[in-house]
Amino acid sequence: MDNETSSVELTERLKLIESMMAEGRQRTERWGWSFVLWGVAYLVATAWASGLVGGSVWSQRYLAWPLVMIAAGIATGVGISRMMKGQPATALGRAIGAIWRAMGISLFIVLMSLAYSGRYDTHVFVAIIGGMLGVANMASAIMLKWKMQFACAMVWLASAVVACFVTANQAGIAFLAATFFCQIVFGVYAMIRESRRRQNGAVHA
Amino acid sequence: MPELLELNPVIHGKLRLALLSLLSGVDEAEFTWLRAKTGATDGNLGAQLTKLEEAGYVSVEKKFVMRKPQTLYRMTEAGRAALAEYVAALKQLLGAAI
């Protein structure tokens, strides 16, 4: 070691390593927009399917969920391709992405099957969505050690459980409440955190 | 008294240390991403990456994506081991200085 190398310089090197490693890490906060997007999509589809939206265009209620979900899926795909352009992949990012992709595909197939089989029921619908979103949020929260997302997972699971015991209207309210808190509020919270992190600025070498 | 570990001079350079730290957290990274994260100029970044490549700490892959050239950098096992040794040495030196 060079005698002139001070402990201050060494500490700076250690901090540089930590900050650069953090830069390479995938941040779930960056995905806040997708939580808000899907939250809004659930609310629009619910409003359309339940006849809360007027006008001739909105009269085809049976198209509400398939059309809104496909539109949200396409918007998410476009957003992801733009966001990930030039971004390096990480093992953790791949693992979390795999959970959400698998959940999305499974949810789409199961709900479409329920709709076309005519066995659609609000209780089943809320229980399946709540259960699957609960699992995805919980797995992601455990991997990231993120308590706020774990709380979202618990709210989704609670809505799924509640839907098994209450009336259809109450199950619908549980779904809307979970959508509001776990998609829109949580998504906005994640976006604010990401915005603050960007304002603080990255440490440049 | 235990002998103090030497700091690897290849890694000790500030920009090279930043580059290895960045690459340690990702599978592979584009030149443009590394430039954005470090704020370094093209010339300086290229020179430091070449030094790391010559030391066997990073590997380079050049390819074309949609007819555009793309240069990808990956950390090698030797690079990972060297960074781990550097951090251990750094901690030991800091421990001794306190």
Boltz contact constraints between the chains, C-beta under 6 A:
constraints:
  - contact:
      token1: [A, 1]
      token2: [B, 7]
      max_distance: 6.0
  - contact:
      token1: [A, 7]
      token2: [B, 97]
      max_distance: 6.0
  - contact:
      token1: [A, 10]
      token2: [B, 90]
      max_distance: 6.0
  - contact:
      token1: [A, 10]
      token2: [B, 93]
      max_distance: 6.0
  - contact:
      token1: [A, 10]
      token2: [B, 94]
      max_distance: 6.0
  - contact:
      token1: [A, 14]
      token2: [B, 90]
      max_distance: 6.0
  - contact:
      token1: [A, 16]
      token2: [B, 18]
      max_distance: 6.0
  - contact:
      token1: [A, 17]
      token2: [B, 21]
      max_distance: 6.0
  - contact:
      token1: [A, 20]
      token2: [B, 18]
      max_distance: 6.0
  - contact:
      token1: [A, 20]
      token2: [B, 21]
      max_distance: 6.0
  - contact:
      token1: [A, 20]
      token2: [B, 22]
      max_distance: 6.0
  - contact:
      token1: [A, 21]
      token2: [B, 21]
      max_distance: 6.0
  - contact:
      token1: [A, 21]
      token2: [B, 25]
      max_distance: 6.0
  - contact:
      token1: [A, 23]
      token2: [B, 37]
      max_distance: 6.0
  - contact:
      token1: [A, 24]
      token2: [B, 22]
      max_distance: 6.0
  - contact:
      token1: [A, 24]
      token2: [B, 25]
      max_distance: 6.0
  - contact:
      token1: [A, 24]
      token2: [B, 26]
      max_distance: 6.0
  - contact:
      token1: [A, 25]
      token2: [B, 25]
      max_distance: 6.0
  - contact:
      token1: [A, 86]
      token2: [B, 30]
      max_distance: 6.0
  - contact:
      token1: [A, 86]
      token2: [B, 32]
      max_distance: 6.0
  - contact:
      token1: [A, 86]
      token2: [B, 33]
      max_distance: 6.0
  - contact:
      token1: [A, 88]
      token2: [B, 26]
      max_distance: 6.0
  - contact:
      token1: [A, 88]
      token2: [B, 29]
      max_distance: 6.0
  - contact:
      token1: [A, 88]
      token2: [B, 33]
      max_distance: 6.0
  - contact:
      token1: [A, 89]
      token2: [B, 27]
      max_distance: 6.0
  - contact:
      token1: [A, 90]
      token2: [B, 26]
      max_distance: 6.0
  - contact:
      token1: [A, 204]
      token2: [B, 39]
      max_distance: 6.0
  - contact:
      token1: [A, 205]
      token2: [B, 14]
      max_distance: 6.0
  - contact:
      token1: [A, 205]
      token2: [B, 15]
      max_distance: 6.0
  - contact:
      token1: [A, 205]
      token2: [B, 18]
      max_distance: 6.0
  - contact:
      token1: [A, 205]
      token2: [B, 38]
      max_distance: 6.0
